[in-house]
Amino acid sequence: MEFSGGGTGQPARRILVVDDEVTIAESVAARLRAEGFVVDLAHDGPGAVAAAAAGEPDLVVLDVMLPGFDGLEVCRRIQADRHVPVLMLTARTDETDQLIGLGVGADDYLTKPFSMRVLAARVHALLRRVERAAERGDSAIVVGDLRIDLDERRVWRGATEARLTPLEFDLLTRLAQRPRAVLARERLLEDIWDWSDASGTRAVDSHIKALRRKLGADLIRTVHGVGYALDAR
């Protein structure tokens, strides 16, 4: 078994990096290994799915444009087996493409070109969020016709269950913890993404759109210029 540095005795987290541009994949892998992670590499869609099944990574860094089949299909297939945090890399800036990525199970995205420092920070933030979720002791939150099972990480609106990504689940839970209270985008960004600056507020907006699409447009109210509030009745 491989262990991380620093004498913690804890197994190193395993990350799968998927990009058909070998230079980019190896650069990302080198930075993540320097951060103490064990890194596997894949360069096409079928190879990524096989590597995820064999290595059971704690997180996947996944390029959208891949040979064989694209990163969106890779994300669908690996998330069908188990929930794993996915950070998507895309050369596209169109919000529709980002929403599609979030809709198939991605938790976050970076637009190329990106800095390795930012990528490493996003990876650490996603893993910290997963650790916090595992430590949570509550069992359920019920607000109106919305029920959130925190132990099983499942969500229902009325009698209909919605399939959420891990990050969508945590964002919804944060809003549900203070129903009808307006939470600023910057506060949500810090609480859920662990980002201390407002540069990623579009990520909040994109995930809110995904939650509305899955749970109903009336569930989350926008307070323009401020943030969002859960309005389930």
C-alpha positions as CSV (number, residue, x, y, z in Angstrom):
1,M,0.0,0.0,0.0
2,E,1.3,3.5,-0.8
3,F,1.3,6.2,1.8
4,S,1.3,9.9,1.7
5,G,4.3,11.9,3.0
6,G,4.5,13.9,6.2
7,G,4.5,10.9,8.5
8,T,0.7,10.8,8.8
9,G,0.5,7.1,8.1
10,Q,-2.7,7.7,6.0
11,P,-3.0,6.0,2.6
12,A,-2.3,8.4,-0.2
13,R,-5.4,9.5,-2.2
14,R,-5.5,8.0,-5.7
15,I,-6.4,10.3,-8.7
16,L,-7.1,9.3,-12.2
17,V,-6.0,11.9,-14.8
18,V,-7.6,11.5,-18.3
19,D,-6.4,13.6,-21.2
20,D,-5.5,12.7,-24.8
21,E,-2.8,15.4,-24.8
22,V,0.0,13.4,-23.2
23,T,2.0,16.5,-22.3
24,I,-0.9,18.0,-20.4
25,A,-1.7,14.7,-18.7
26,E,1.9,14.2,-17.6
27,S,2.1,17.8,-16.3
28,V,-1.0,17.4,-14.3
29,A,0.1,14.1,-12.9
30,A,3.5,15.5,-11.9
31,R,1.9,18.4,-10.0
32,L,-0.5,16.1,-8.2
33,R,2.2,13.6,-7.3
34,A,4.2,16.6,-5.9
35,E,1.1,17.2,-3.7
36,G,1.3,13.7,-2.3
37,F,-1.3,11.9,-4.5
38,V,-0.9,8.6,-6.3
39,V,-1.8,9.2,-9.9
40,D,-3.0,6.9,-12.7
41,L,-3.2,8.1,-16.4
42,A,-5.5,7.3,-19.3
43,H,-5.7,8.9,-22.7
44,D,-9.0,7.8,-24.2
45,G,-12.5,7.1,-23.2
46,P,-12.4,3.3,-23.0
47,G,-9.1,3.4,-21.2
48,A,-10.5,5.9,-18.7
49,V,-13.4,3.7,-17.8
50,A,-11.2,0.6,-17.5
51,A,-8.7,2.5,-15.3
52,A,-11.5,3.8,-13.0
53,A,-12.9,0.3,-12.6
54,A,-9.4,-1.2,-11.8
55,G,-8.0,1.6,-9.6
56,E,-11.1,2.9,-7.9
57,P,-9.8,6.5,-7.7
58,D,-10.8,8.9,-5.0
59,L,-11.1,11.6,-7.7
60,V,-11.0,11.9,-11.5
61,V,-9.5,14.8,-13.5
62,L,-11.3,14.3,-16.8
63,D,-10.9,16.1,-20.2
64,V,-14.1,16.5,-22.2
65,M,-12.6,15.9,-25.7
66,L,-11.3,12.3,-25.9
67,P,-10.9,9.7,-28.6
68,G,-13.0,6.5,-28.4
69,F,-15.9,8.3,-26.6
70,D,-15.8,11.7,-25.0
71,G,-15.4,12.7,-21.3
72,L,-19.1,13.1,-20.8
73,E,-19.7,9.5,-21.6
74,V,-16.8,8.5,-19.4
75,C,-18.4,10.5,-16.6
76,R,-21.7,8.7,-17.1
77,R,-20.2,5.3,-17.1
78,I,-17.9,5.7,-14.0
79,Q,-20.7,7.4,-12.0
80,A,-23.1,4.6,-12.8
81,D,-20.8,2.3,-10.8
82,R,-20.1,4.5,-7.8
83,H,-20.1,8.2,-6.9
84,V,-16.6,9.7,-7.4
85,P,-15.7,13.4,-7.5
86,V,-15.0,14.5,-11.1
87,L,-13.1,17.7,-12.1
88,M,-13.7,18.2,-15.8
89,L,-11.3,20.0,-18.1
90,T,-12.7,21.7,-21.1
91,A,-11.5,24.0,-23.9
92,R,-15.0,25.3,-24.3
93,T,-16.3,28.3,-22.4
94,D,-20.0,27.9,-23.4
95,E,-22.2,27.5,-20.4
96,T,-24.3,24.9,-22.0
97,D,-21.4,22.5,-22.3
98,Q,-20.6,23.1,-18.7
99,L,-24.1,22.4,-17.6
100,I,-24.1,19.1,-19.6
101,G,-20.9,18.1,-17.8
102,L,-22.6,18.9,-14.4
103,G,-25.7,17.0,-15.5
104,V,-23.8,13.7,-16.1
105,G,-22.1,13.8,-12.7
106,A,-19.2,16.2,-12.8
107,D,-18.6,18.2,-9.6
108,D,-16.5,21.0,-11.0
109,Y,-14.8,22.2,-14.1
110,L,-11.8,24.1,-15.3
111,T,-11.5,25.8,-18.6
112,K,-8.2,25.4,-20.5
113,P,-5.7,26.9,-20.2
114,F,-5.5,26.7,-16.4
115,S,-2.8,27.0,-13.8
116,M,-1.5,24.0,-12.0
117,R,-1.8,25.8,-8.8
118,V,-5.5,26.4,-9.3
119,L,-6.1,22.8,-10.4
120,A,-4.3,21.5,-7.3
121,A,-6.4,23.8,-5.1
122,R,-9.6,22.5,-6.7
123,V,-8.6,18.9,-6.2
124,H,-7.9,19.5,-2.5
125,A,-11.2,21.3,-2.1
126,L,-13.2,18.5,-3.6
127,L,-11.6,15.9,-1.5
128,R,-12.1,18.0,1.7
129,R,-15.7,18.3,0.9
130,V,-16.0,14.5,0.5
131,E,-14.3,14.0,3.9
132,R,-16.7,16.5,5.6
133,A,-19.7,14.7,4.1
134,A,-18.5,11.4,5.5
135,E,-18.1,12.8,9.0
136,R,-21.5,14.4,9.2
137,G,-23.7,12.8,11.9
138,D,-27.2,14.1,10.9
139,S,-29.6,11.6,9.3
140,A,-32.2,13.7,7.3
141,I,-33.5,17.1,6.5
142,V,-37.1,17.7,5.6
143,V,-38.3,21.0,4.2
144,G,-41.8,21.0,2.8
145,D,-42.0,18.3,0.1
146,L,-38.2,18.0,-0.1
147,R,-36.5,15.2,1.8
148,I,-32.7,14.8,2.0
149,D,-31.3,11.6,3.5
150,L,-27.9,12.5,4.7
151,D,-26.8,9.0,5.5
152,E,-27.6,7.5,2.1
153,R,-27.1,10.8,0.3
154,R,-30.4,10.5,-1.5
155,V,-33.0,13.3,-2.3
156,W,-36.7,13.2,-3.0
157,R,-39.1,16.0,-4.1
158,G,-42.5,14.6,-3.2
159,A,-42.5,10.9,-4.2
160,T,-39.9,11.4,-6.9
161,E,-36.2,10.7,-6.2
162,A,-33.6,12.9,-8.0
163,R,-30.2,11.7,-8.9
164,L,-27.7,14.4,-7.8
165,T,-24.0,14.7,-8.1
166,P,-22.0,14.8,-4.8
167,L,-21.5,18.5,-5.1
168,E,-25.1,19.2,-6.0
169,F,-26.1,17.2,-3.0
170,D,-23.9,19.2,-0.7
171,L,-25.1,22.5,-2.2
172,L,-28.7,21.6,-1.7
173,T,-28.0,20.4,1.8
174,R,-26.4,23.7,2.7
175,L,-29.4,25.7,1.4
176,A,-31.8,23.3,3.2
177,Q,-30.0,23.8,6.5
178,R,-31.3,27.4,6.5
179,P,-34.6,27.3,4.5
180,R,-35.8,30.6,3.2
181,A,-32.6,32.3,4.4
182,V,-30.7,34.0,1.6
183,L,-27.1,32.7,1.3
184,A,-24.6,34.8,-0.7
185,R,-22.9,33.2,-3.6
186,E,-19.5,34.0,-2.0
187,R,-20.6,32.2,1.2
188,L,-21.8,29.1,-0.7
189,L,-18.5,29.2,-2.7
190,E,-16.5,29.1,0.5
191,D,-18.7,26.6,2.3
192,I,-19.1,24.1,-0.5
193,W,-16.1,24.6,-2.8
194,D,-13.6,25.8,-0.1
195,W,-12.8,28.8,-2.3
196,S,-12.0,32.0,-0.4
197,D,-12.4,34.4,-3.4
198,A,-15.4,35.1,-5.6
199,S,-13.8,34.1,-8.9
200,G,-15.9,31.0,-9.2
201,T,-19.3,32.4,-8.6
202,R,-20.4,31.1,-12.0
203,A,-19.8,27.6,-10.7
204,V,-22.5,28.3,-8.0
205,D,-24.9,29.6,-10.7
206,S,-24.3,26.5,-12.9
207,H,-25.0,24.1,-10.1
208,I,-28.1,26.0,-9.0
209,K,-29.4,25.6,-12.6
210,A,-28.7,21.9,-12.5
211,L,-30.6,21.6,-9.2
212,R,-33.6,23.5,-10.6
213,R,-33.6,21.2,-13.7
214,K,-33.7,18.1,-11.5
215,L,-35.9,19.2,-8.6
216,G,-38.1,22.0,-10.1
217,A,-37.6,25.6,-11.0
218,D,-39.6,26.8,-8.0
219,L,-37.4,25.2,-5.4
220,I,-34.6,27.8,-5.2
221,R,-35.2,31.5,-5.3
222,T,-32.7,33.9,-6.8
223,V,-32.0,37.2,-4.9
224,H,-30.4,39.3,-7.6
225,G,-27.1,40.7,-6.6
226,V,-26.9,38.6,-3.5
227,G,-27.4,34.8,-3.8
228,Y,-30.0,32.1,-3.3
229,A,-32.6,30.8,-0.9
230,L,-34.4,27.4,-0.6
231,D,-38.2,28.0,-0.9
232,A,-39.6,24.4,-0.6
233,R,-43.1,24.4,0.8
